[in-house]
Amino acid sequence: MLSVKSLYTEYPGERGRTIRAAQDVSFEVPDGKLFTLLGPSGCGKTTTLRSIAGLERPKSGEIAVRGQLVSSSEKGIFIAPNRRNFGMVFQSYAIWPHMNVYQNAAFPLEVGRRKLSRKERAEKVMGILRAVALDDLADRAATKLSGGQQQRLALARALVMEPQLLLLDEPLSNLDAKLRERMRFELKRMQRERGLTTVYVTHDQSEALALSHEVAVMNEGRIAQVGSPRDIYERPRNRFVADFVGTTNFINAVVAAADGEGRCRVGTPLGELNARCADRLSRSDPVVVSVRPEDVELSEQPPERTEGDNVCIGTVDAKAFLGEYLDFQVKVSDLVLLARVHPSLRTPVGDRIYVRMRAEKCVAIPDAGSTPR
Amino acid sequence: MSRPCETVTWGAMQVGWRIPRRLDAKWPAIVGSVALVAWLALVPVIFLLWQSLLTPETATTPARLTLENYRTAYAGAETVRLFGNSVEFAVGSAALAFVVGTFFAWVNERTNTPFKFLFFALSLIPLVIPAILFTVSWILLASPKIGVINLALQDFFATDIVFVNIYSMGGMIWVDGLHQSPLAFLLMTAAFRSTDPALEESALMSGATVLQIAWHMTLKLVWPAVLAALVILFVRAIESFEIPALLGLPVGLEVYTSAIYQAIHKYPSDVGLASAYGATLLLIASLCIFAQSRVAREAGKFSTVTGKGFRPRLMNIGRWRYLTAAAFMAYFMIIVALPFLVLLWCSLQKFYSVPTAAALKTVTFDAYRAVLDYPGFPGMVWNSVVLSLGSATIIMLMTSVLCWIVVRTRLPGRWLLDNLASLPLVFPGLVLGLAIMVCYLSIGIGVYGTLWIMLIAYVTRFMPYGMRYSTTSMLALHKELEESAAMSGAAWGMTFRRIVLPLLKPGLIAGWIYVVIVSVRELSSSILLYSPGTEVVSIMIWEYWQNGQYVELSALGVMLMVALFCFVLLAQFASRGFGVAQSGH
């Protein structure tokens, strides 16, 4: 439905320097799916979204919706944002303070090219306000809304013109934690019910994982990995993705043997470990093994071993009680591993403890020295 | 997708917009505003410089290129005297205004002095008492022959010694410095408000006294603002026309502005020489502003302004606060009460006389009647009203587009536009009037001698102020408010009309009010541009002065001040109403 092909953007910075934002960004969003651009600030995700919206002009690359080009520098096509019929929710919500709730939501219908009768317009506006539970507040001044209400109004305004694409620029980042969680479900329900093709930008990995059909993790203007939330989390393809999405343990290693079918043995400071590898690796390639803390299983008794399990013995270095779970720092050889375990485990600091890591949870990632490209 | 959005006409998009500028109100608006600003700000200067290189044109000999004007302006012994006078006057006036204004700003912002509510009135003074009325009132107070102060003191001591003489360099500095001091007060108040009081409080904890803190901390922290204030005051003083003309010319004390006026009003008038003086003045003002902006840029790096809303802790200055309160009351008397009262007294007499009990019996409203009955009076008021409302409206509409370009777009050269729009700041009013006169005498488009030329002058002269007001509000406007309108399907023109202008309204109205007021008071440009039928109120005051009709002048002055004061109050009230609509955002 939406296709972005080798998008490059840049803008003039201070003193004539050009700042590059998106670098060779390409992705496809199928009809009715929610696609998330995830990354730290300055990674180019917002610029990419704004290029789709038409608020930025890409240096090169093509953006097409349903096969229609909306932006292509090569062919000299650029459709103004007001003619694209995309709905957008801004990070600041951009609720117009000089209008009331109804006027804010009705604005897209008043200025759009489709002319509606007053009655039709009123029906549509009230319908969408009902959908976001703001119909009781239609006459309220927009400045008198709470944060969550402003967010819902911004969503209603984006949806009232029945856009073919919905763009969301960190729509939840200005809300407090509790409200953010509630709105996350609200947003997901609206998106799924209406089957809206959506591009979502966020720096919050839990938001991205909870909402999306597909996630693109971006770093320094480039897409580091695209995949389903589970893919991204469980099978990170490079060090950046593993590190940015969730918490993880990194163990430096060298490939000892690889069978070419995704299984390998790697030499680490802990000894040899069984791991899984997505990329084709060969003997003595430097890798880094990523293990999520919840996959570092601890036990006071020697654990059962099935084939491929890695088991080692360590000592409890430190621990922290966090309510729902316990964080253990376990020292194995000279390496400290972070393990996230059920609060029922009460091994005292300094005691011996068994560590088990299943082979399919240990992901060997090629380590090209520093940050991956 | 089972959504009705398929119904959206998608046709227009198939073509693709090769040039998005087409059919967009944005580009005509941008090009139009830029062209207008360039025309207004640049063309008169070019003509001024051109004219300064020409000999006077007479019926028999055409003008030819020459450097004679600059030779006359620079070579003689006159030059040194003129330059010396101008600098002495400007430095003295700026210093006086700065010391007085800073002292009271500090008292107001940082100490627990009583009667602070009067400080509000202070900030209005330069608005409601035009320089020419302030000068006249001080002539009535301190002239050697008719000055109330001299006469009262001579009467008391039974001598005929002249105690104070306003017709002197000292008198000029005194009047100009006092008239500028509320501006210094405003500038320094803003500076004091923006510094972190914690820095002062830590000095207090280190054992410094109030005076040591004021000297070592407060003043040093606001140093960039001090420099900016001094430069602005210096430039304003060197551009000041009314005060040197009324006080200096009668005793042969010339500065650049009065020299320009003399050169034009002698017979035959010497526009070339006036232009040469004008170019000099322009150069001095530009250098000052340029130097100040360079320093400000450097100082910006160490800025103490954090944008946080400080609530500075007031210093307890103990018994001294009675002294500061007394000083303030005296200041208030000198700059507000005395000038107004002396004009009021004068306006109620048949002939000017010193206030005595006997004279109280001869109080009459004849002067007011005379002013109101004057045949040209309604026309002048009408001219003033039309010009001030017209220039304010044009300026605010134009600058709202300009500031949008400067703040929002990434057009190359938009900084140039900002500078162009601010360029008229360095034109002294008289020089601007001269430049516009020369320009439209040469370009025969028929505006010379009409109200239009004065409108052009006013728009040019006050455009920078409009620009400041618009830009300030534009910077406070979140970019996404416009972008969300574009995403809603609104074109640029629609977005500007429905979103940008309504949101800029408070700032635009504040700027509009300010421009209306300064336009009503405008004298130094108008004086070179008016012709019979296009006189304005400030010209009428000037003419009363030239004719020696002090009583009528006072009556008109009192009416003007009261009218301006009412307008300011009304405007304050109105803008507060608009402010409420903005709150919460």
Interface residues (C-beta under 8 A of the other chain):
Chain A: M1 Y11 P12 D31 G32 A53 G54 L55 Q68 L69 V70 S72 K75 G76 I77 F78 I79 A80 P81 N82 R83 R84 N85 F86 G87 M88 F90 Q91 S92 Y93 A94 W96 P97 H98 F107 P108 V111 G112 R113 R114 A141 T143 K144 A154 R157 A158 M161 E162 P163 Q164 L167 R194 G195 L196 T197
Chain B: M1 S2 R3 P4 C5 T7 V8 T9 W10 A12 M13 Q14 G16 W17 R18 P20 D24 R410 H478 E480 L481 E483 S484 A485 A486 M487 S488 G489 A490 A491 M494 T495 R498 I499 P502 L503 K505 A581 Q582 S583 G584 H585
